[in-house]
Amino acid sequence: MGDKFYEKPIDDYLPQNGNRGYRVSRYELDLVYRVASNRLSGRAEITAVTTAVQPRFSLDLGQALTVSKVFVNGAKAAKYGHQHGKLVVTPQQKIPAGGVLSVVIQYAGVPKPVRGPWGEVGWEELSEGALVASQPNGAASWFPCDDHPSSKASYRISITTDSPYYAVANGTLMRKQTKASQTTWVYEQPEPMSSYLATIQIGHYRKHRVGPAHGPVPMQAVVPPRLRAEFEHDFARQPRMMEVFTERFGPYPFGGYTVVITDDDLEIPIEAQGISVFGANHCDGRRGSERLVAHELAHQWFGNSLTLRQWRDIWLHEGFACYAEWIWSEASGGPTADQLARAARHNLSRQPQDIVIGDPGPRRMFDDRVYKRGALTLHALRLELGEPGFFDLLREWVLRYRHSSVSTEEFTDLAGHYSLVPLRPLWESWLRDEALPQLPPHGGQVGAR
């Protein structure tokens, strides 16, 4: 493992993750899951293009899963080894740079979440079913992958499980087939997706349409029957939310949107591409989690279509989704974004000012201050650019980088085109300094309806 292409990490925040020498274009996953025994068996076909001539290639795969066969371009691999979360494959013949790399891996085991500074992430057994929450490095708990957000590919996910259960995965349900006591669900996700956003959700669920039958974006809910009434109330304003965000950010980037409510409580909701997962506790019949409903929907634009290239830029996901909560509040008759921003700044001023939002470090990348101060950065920008300019910028940002990887530098460069004055002082004070800046004194025009 001493080859030079293993030495420099692709991302300093997750130095073990990601792999060099190829770019994946597609994953085809055929999975069988036994709920009672939490046993997963899989066949993964990974199509990639090589970027360099290498004697061997590595993939991320958790040690709870055991590999039984590996084929490269139709032939059995000369050898493979699986340790420390890396599956290292040696093809029988060297593949030229720019050549096709097609790897088929058969594996099985009892999937376990990946442990890290952020707790346990990945495949998680529920009391009746399973959920997948992989941010930032849990995808390898259930399939072999290039587990880094800048590696985006299309997916076909086939999941076979016990028939009473409903199975959800990313994309469009292409077919569903029941044989004896098992049902196979086949989903196709054509838009490029980072591995941490791939998901499977299994439970005693029923599917319902959300919103009008012929709305611009097909929306559905997959909910335990006991929570149907609470869901209908708590998520009733989601179609309006979709309208507001489409107007503010541009067209919804995927073919449809699914909300899953698990039968178990969840500490926080989970984002996946085209899907948001909430716990039973987020359906309280009082719209107590509507802020989170807005936050998760906004991630479809900021995080899922536009995905960070490096984890240090996490504010591009969380700051934007948090700001979307304030945009929704403003649009739905609640406090304005300006009122919420000033309250958030007041609360932040009473907390330690020892974090740099533009590079918070791996242990702090999900710190609430990244979310709130990231949102405040956008509000300060909105006050600087004014209403039309700010939202024109957001729409261009979303359109220009649709389905691709982004960085803070790309956002700040684009924002510069919308400003008559240099924005560097704003970026330095909000994203690079530990000390919390003041917001400009007036917000009169911001959020005025």
N, C-alpha and C positions, 0 to 999 in steps of 0.2 A: 504493500500500500504506500510505498515511498515515492511513487511516481510524481513528477513535478506538477501534474494537473490536479493533484489532490491537495497541494500545499496551501495556496491562498484561498480562504473561504469566499464563496460567492456573496455571502452576507455576514458581516461581523456579528449581527444580532443572533444568528442561528448558524454558527460555523460548521455544524455537522450536516447541514441540509443543502440540497441542490447538488448537481453533478455536471461535470464538464465533458465536452467531446461530442455532444449531440443536441438536437432540438426536437422535442416530441411534437408531433402534429395531431395524434389521435390515440385515445385509449378505448379499447373494447373490453368491458369487464363482464364475465359470466359468473355470477355468484349464487351459491346455495347456502341458505342460512336456516339452521334449526333453532327455533326460539327456546325450546325447553333446555337444551344443553349449551346454548350460546356458542354453537359451533359454526364456523364459516369455512366453506371451501370455495376456491376461486380459480378461474383461468383468466389471465390478463394478457391481452395482445396489445403491444405498444408499438406504434409506428413512429419512427423518427428519421431525421437526416443527420448524418455525421458532420461535424464541423472540423474534425482533425483526424488524422490517422492515429489510432491508439491500439495497444495490444489488448486492452480490456476496458469495459464500461461499468459504471456503477449505477445502482438505483437505490432509492430509500425504501426500506421495508422493515417493519417492526419485528423484533425477535420472537414474539408470541406466535408468529406464523412460520410454518415449516415449508420450505420449497421442495417439491418432489421431482420436477422436470423443468428444463430450460432449453428452448430452441432459439437459434439465431438465424434469421433468413432461411427458415425451413429445415436447417440441420441442427442436430443436437449440439449444444455448446460444448467446446473442448473441455471446459471445466467452469465451475462456479463455486463461490464461497459466500457464506452469509453470517456476518458477525458485526456487532456494534451498530445494528440498524442499517447496514449497507449490504446489498446483494451485488457482488462483483462478478461479472460475467466475462469469460474469455471466449470469443468466437474461434471457430476452427481456422478461419482464414481472416487476414486483416481486411478491413473495409476501407476503401479510399475515402478521402474527404469529399463530402457532397454525395456520398452513397446512401442507399436506403438501409436503415437499421430496423428490422422487424424482430421483436423479441416476444416470445410466448412463454409465459411462466405459469406453472401449475403449483398451487400452494393450498394449505389448509391449517386450521388451528382454532384455538379459542381466543378471539381478538381481545386485546387489552388496550386501554388508552395509553398514550405516550405521556410519561411523567416529565415535568419540566418546571421552570420558575413560575409558570402561570397555572399550576395545578395539573390536572389530568385532561388531555384533549384527545379526540379521536372517537373510535367506536366505543359506545357505552351501552351496557345492558340495562334495560328498564325492567320494571316489575312484570310487564307483559309486552315484550317487544324490544326494540333497540333504537338508539338515535346516534347520529354522527355529528359531532361538533369539533372541527379540526383546526380552527385557528389557534396558533399559527403553524403548527408542525405535526398535526395528528393524522394526516391523510395516510401516512405509511402504516398506521395501525390496521388498515383494512385492504390496501392494495399497493403493489409495487409502483413507484412513481418517481418523477423528478420533482421533489417536494419543495419547490420554491415559487413565490408568487409571480415572478417574471416568466415562468414557464407555463404558457397557456396553450390549451389544446381543445379539440372537440372530443366528445365522449358519447359512447353508447354503453348504457348500464342495464344489464339484465339481472334481475334478482328473483330467485325462486325461494319461496318460503311457505310455511304451513297455511293452508287455505283460509282459515277464519281471519287471518291478518290482512291488513291493507299495507301495501308497500309503496313508498314515494321515493323517487330519485329525481335528479335534475332534468329539465327539458320536457319534451312532449311524450306522453304515453303513446307508444306506437302500437303495442298489442298487449293483450292479457290473455293467458291461456291456463285453464285449470285441468290438471290430470290427477286422478285419484285424490290424494289428500293435500296436494301442493298446487300453488298457483305461481306462474311465471309472469313477471311484469317487465316490459322492455321499454326503456326510455332513451330518447335521442336528444342530446344537447349540442346543437350545431355551432353555437357561438363559442369562441375560445374561452376557456375557463381555467383558472388556477386550481391546483390540486386541493388546496385547503377549502375551497368552495364546493367541491364535490360532496354529495351527501346521500345517505339512505335513511329513511325514517320508517319504522315498522311498528304497527300497533293495531288495536281494535278500533279502527277509525271508519267514519263514513264521509264521503265526499259531497260537498254542496257548492252550488254556484254562489259567487258573491257579486252583487251589483246587477246591472241590467244584462239581459241575455246577449245583446248585440253591442255592448260597450266597446270602446276602442282597444282595451286591453282585457283579454279573457282572465278573469280572476276566480279562484276557487279556494275553498277551505276544506281541510281534512281534519275532522274533529271527533272526539269520543261522543257518542250520542248523549251522554249525561250533561255535556257542556254546551249543547246546541243553543239553548235559549240565551245563556250568558254571552256566547260568542256573537249571536245575532245583534245583541245590544252593544257590546263593547267594541265591535269592529264595524258598526253600521256606517261610520263616516269614512271608511277606507276608500270607497269609490271617489268621494269628493277629494280626499287626500291625493289620490292618483291624478285627478284633474289639476289640482294646484301644482303638484310637482312637475307634471308634464308641461304646464305653462311656464314654470320658473326655470326648469332645467333642460327642457327639450324632450323629445319622444322617449317613452319607456324603452329600454334597450333590448328587451327579450320578448319571446313569443307569448308569455303568460306569466302570471304571478300566483303562487300557492302559499297559503298560510297553513301551517300544521300546528295543532294544539295537542301536546302530549297529555297522557292521562296522569303523569307524574308532575310534581312541581319542579320548576327549573329556577336556578338563581337568577340567570339573565337570559333574555332571548338570544337566539343563534341565527346568524345570517348564512345563507348559502346562495348560490346563483339561481335566481328565479324563485327562491323559496325563503320564507322566514319561519322559524320554529319558536313557539312560545310554550310556556308551561301552563298547567291547569290553573296555577295561581295568578296568571295574567288575565284570566277570565273571571272577574269578580262581580260582573253584573252592574258595575258602577263606572265603567270606563276609566278605571284607576290606572290603567297602563297605556292610555292613548298616546302619550308622549313617546313610548317605546314602539308603538305601532308605526308612528311616523318615522322614527329613527331607523327601524329595520327596512322600511320601504325605501327610504332615501339611499340606503347602501346598494340598492340595485344599480343606481347611477355611480355612486361614489364608493368604490371598493370592488364591485363586481364587474361592471363594464370598464371603468377606469380603475386599474389595480396598481398599487404601488410596485415599484421595481425593487426597492430596498425597504426593509421594515422600519428604518429610522424615520421614514416619511409617513408614519401611521396617522399623523394629523390630517393627511389628505383624505382618509377614510372617516375617522371618528370626529374630527372637527367639523367636517361638512355635514355628516349625519346629525350631529348635535345641533348645528345651525338650522338644519331642515326642521327640527322640532320647533324652533322659534318661528320659522316661516309659517309652519302649520298653525301655531297658536295665533299668530297675527291674522291669517286668512280665515280662521274659524271663529273669530270674535273674542278670542282670549287676549291676554296681555300682548303688546307689540314686541317685536324682536328687540327694539331699543330698550323697552322696560326690562325684558328678560336679560338682556346683555348687561345692563347696569346692575341688576341684582346679582348676576353671576360674578361680575367683577368684584363687587363688594364681598361676596363670600370667599372668593379666591384670595382677596387681600388679607384675609385672616388666617390663611394657611401658609405653610413654609414656602418661601420663594427660592427654591433650590432645584428647579427643573428647567431644562431647555427643550421647548416643545418641538423644535426642528430636528432634535437628535436626543431623545430622552434616555437612551440606553435600554438594553433588552429587558431588564427587570421592571422598568417603569413604562414600557410602551403602552400598557393598558391602564395607566394611572388616570383617574378621573380628571386630573388637571390638564392632561393632553386633550381630552374631549372638550372641556369647557373653555380652556384658553385657545384651543384651535378654533372654536366657534367665535370667540371674541376677536380673533385675528380677522376672520371674515367680516365681522360687524364693523371693525375699524376700517377695513377696506371699503365696505359699502358706504360708510360715512364719507370717505375720501373721494370715491368715484361718483357718488350719487346713484339714484335708483335705476335709471335706464342703463347706464354704463355697467353697473355691477351685475345686473341680471343678463345683459348682453354677453358679458365676460363668461358667466357660468354656462350659458348655452353654447358659446363657442368652445369652451373647455371640454364640455361633454361631447360635442359633435366631433371636434378635431381628434380626440383621443379615444373615441368609441372602441370598445373591445380590445384595448391595448394597455401597455404598461406606462406608468407616469412617474414623474419626480417633482419635488418641490420647485426645482429650478425651472422646469417647463411651465409650471403654473405662474411663478413670479415673472418670468419672461413675457408670458401672454398678457398678464395683468398690466404690465408696463405700457402696452399699446393702448390701454383705455384711460391712461392718466396723463394729465398735462404736466405734472411735477414728478420728479424721481420718487419711486416708492421704497428705495433702499432703507431709509430710516424706519419706515413702518415694519418692514420684514425684520430688520435687525432687532428692533425693540420687542416685537411680539414673538418671533420665532427663535432668535439667537441669544437674547439676554435672559438671565434668570429673574431679574426684577420685573414685577408686573407693571406695565405701562398704564397711564390714564387713558380712558376713552376721550375722544374729542367732546367738548362740553355739550353740544346740542345734537339732538336727534330728531328735530322737528319734522323733517320731510320723510324720515325713514319709517316705513310701515304705515304711513298715512293712508287711510282708505277713503 
